[in-house]
Amino acid sequence: SASFSAGGGLPESVFLASWPEEHQNWIDNNLEARWERIGIIRDEVLKSLEQARQKKIIGHPLDAKVLLTAGAETTAFLRQYEREWPQIFITSQVEIRDRLDTFQLESRVVPSLKVAVETATGKKCERCWNYSVEVGQNKQHPTVCGRCVEAVQ
């Protein structure tokens, strides 16, 4: 067996290796607080999705479009992650609006947050099961959404 320790390579054994050094430019002191806030918002949305499921508005979270509104500071936070919310909530669509006329939930935990759940728009993608208005637009792959078209090409 060859030794990799010569010339600054790998040590002879994992037990002789030192811990990696932290890179100061990779440290994000606010990361935990942001993810905690995302988790709290997610919990509120999950309550709304369950209410919508019980009222038979949706059958499954991927059948849903979640509508959110909040005060200025929370809206700015929501918009930071606008593209990620569907994956975080496991829904087909999420819209952040200036106001909602009707809503399922007014949060007691997140000030000014209101959540509404509607049926998602578009058709169901055969590959990822998300609803999208892009399904049917690609002639080569007419049964999948735009994101899935990119994945299968």
PyMOL commands that set and color helices and strands:
alter all, ss='L'
color gray80, all
select helices_A, chain A and resi 6-8+14-16+24-26+31-54+61-63+72-80+85-89+146-152
alter helices_A, ss='H'
color red, helices_A
select strands_A, chain A and resi 64-69+93-96+105-106+114-119+123-124+131-132
alter strands_A, ss='S'
color yellow, strands_A
deselect
rebuild
show_as cartoon
